[in-house]
Amino acid sequence: MITKTGRSLIIKSGTSYIDIIINQLVPSRIVYLHCKDIPKLRTLYESKGFHLLTDINDDPVMHKTDQEDLLIYLMSMKELKRILEENNLI
């Protein structure tokens, strides 16, 4: 289920909620997010159309922070707009 509250897009899958802040839909060509390497979280993002960023060897590209390494997921802005339009969110 996808719903919109204000400028936030809420994606619900089972009992998990993902809150994606939509600041602007125009200037960017891609949407990206960082997430922990948790199988259920990865499955959720992939089921919503996000693609894992991998290197030439098909290994995940990691966003390194002081505390942890995070996976990077991408979605084209065109695809996000299509999803939002299909759900009457824009």
HELIX and SHEET records of a PDB file:
HELIX    1   1 PRO A   39  SER A   47  1                                   9    
HELIX    2   2 MET A   77  GLU A   86  1                                  10    
SHEET    1   A 3 ILE A   2  THR A   5  0                                        
SHEET    2   A 3 SER A   8  SER A  13 -1                                        
SHEET    3   A 3 SER A  16  ILE A  21 -1                                        
SHEET    1   B 3 ILE A  30  CYS A  35  0                                        
SHEET    2   B 3 ASP A  69  SER A  76 -1                                        
SHEET    3   B 3 HIS A  51  LEU A  52 -1                                        
SHEET    1   C 3 ILE A  30  CYS A  35  0                                        
SHEET    2   C 3 ASP A  69  SER A  76 -1                                        
SHEET    3   C 3 MET A  62  LYS A  64 -1                                        
END                                                                             
